[in-house]
Each structure stands twice: as structure tokens, then as C-alpha cells.
Amino acid sequence: MKKAAIAFVALPLLCMGAGYGAGLALAPAPAEAAEAEVDEKTPHGAEDTASKAKDGHGEDAAEVVHGENQEPMDSYELAKDRTVVRLGQMTIPVEKTNSVSYVVADFALKMGSLELAERYRRVEDATRMRDSLLQAMNLAAESAVLRGVAIDSEALSQLLRDLISKEHQGVDDVMFVSLYKQDVARL
């Protein structure tokens, strides 16, 4: 009886330890991880959507928004500009007749001054700004901006800026560090 109890406790702990050790051993070096992260970032103003259309079997297609005229914005460039406030990533569902599209966006705001940027970096004000941004994205999900096959990031950025500016003064631009769309068929 005691051997069975030891096996039920020791075996999962041993497997977790082995998995953690393998993860540490197989993880890429920090320089390699930073290079891969920079390649995945997309700029603000990405207009074109590189997408795969859904085939007739109901398989999902991922749509990734990439810019065609601008270089990708990396984390270093965003960190250099002190008037840019990163707000993080949000997922917004866009309900359609036969599918639900999930839009995943990593937001950054370009503020009018350094003082406003410092103010919105505080947790309380950043949380209020994220709430306003989430409400604006939900309104955009009901409009034609997010319902099409491709996302027009310029139109979405302008719509979000106009909606947010009603409550928060000093927002010059809404930027997308990354913007993805995934369609999931309804059953």
C-alpha cells in the first residue's frame, strides 16, 4: 500500500522535474529568442493581409497582417520612443453568420507628450486605457472594419483613436505591434 502511494506521488514529481530540466536544456539562447521575436513583430499601419482562404472542408485559416511599405517595428524601437505606451495584447471575438473570427492585437499608443506617456504607464491609468480600448474594439467588432476578409489596420487605428479620444485626451495614434485574425467555423 505504501509503495503504491509513493509511486503515485514520486512518479509525477519525477516527470515534472525531468520536463523542467529538458525545457531548460532545449531552450534557445536569449540572443536567438530576441531575434525570433523581432521577426514576428509587425508595424503600425500594416495594410495588407497575407491570408489563406478557408477551403471547402471547414478547416480554419489564419490571417496575419503584415505591412508592405514599412519595416517591422521591434521592441527596441518602441522602447526608444518614450512617448509610446505599450498596453499589451487583447483578443476580441467577431461573430459572423457561419464563423467566429478572433482578432488578437498587441497595442501601443503614441501619446502627445512625455508627461501623458508617463501618466498612462501607471497601473491605474493604463488599466482605464485598456478598458476604453477594449470597449472601442468591441464597437469595432460590430462595424464593418473587422468583419471583412482582411483587416484594414489604418481604418481600425483611426476608428480606435477617435473612440478613445472622447474619454482620454492626448492620444496621437493607436499602433499595432502585432495584429492577427483567426477564423473558427461554427458547428
Number of C-alpha atoms within 10 A of each C-alpha: 5 7 8 9 9 10 11 11 11 12 11 11 12 11 11 12 12 12 12 12 11 11 11 10 10 9 10 11 9 9 9 10 11 13 11 11 12 14 11 13 19 23 21 24 22 24 19 16 20 13 16 11 13 14 9 6 6 12 12 16 16 18 21 20 24 25 17 13 11 13 13 20 18 18 14 9 11 16 12 9 11 15 20 27 23 21 17 12 15 15 15 17 17 21 17 15 7 11 15 16 24 19 21 17 19 18 20 20 21 21 21 15 14 14 11 17 21 15 13 22 16 10 10 10 14 17 14 14 19 17 13 19 20 17 15 18 24 15 15 19 21 13 12 10 18 26 16 11 14 17 23 17 24 17 14 22 17 15 18 22 20 16 18 22 15 10 10 13 11 13 19 17 19 26 27 27 25 22 26 19 25 18 23 18 16 11 6
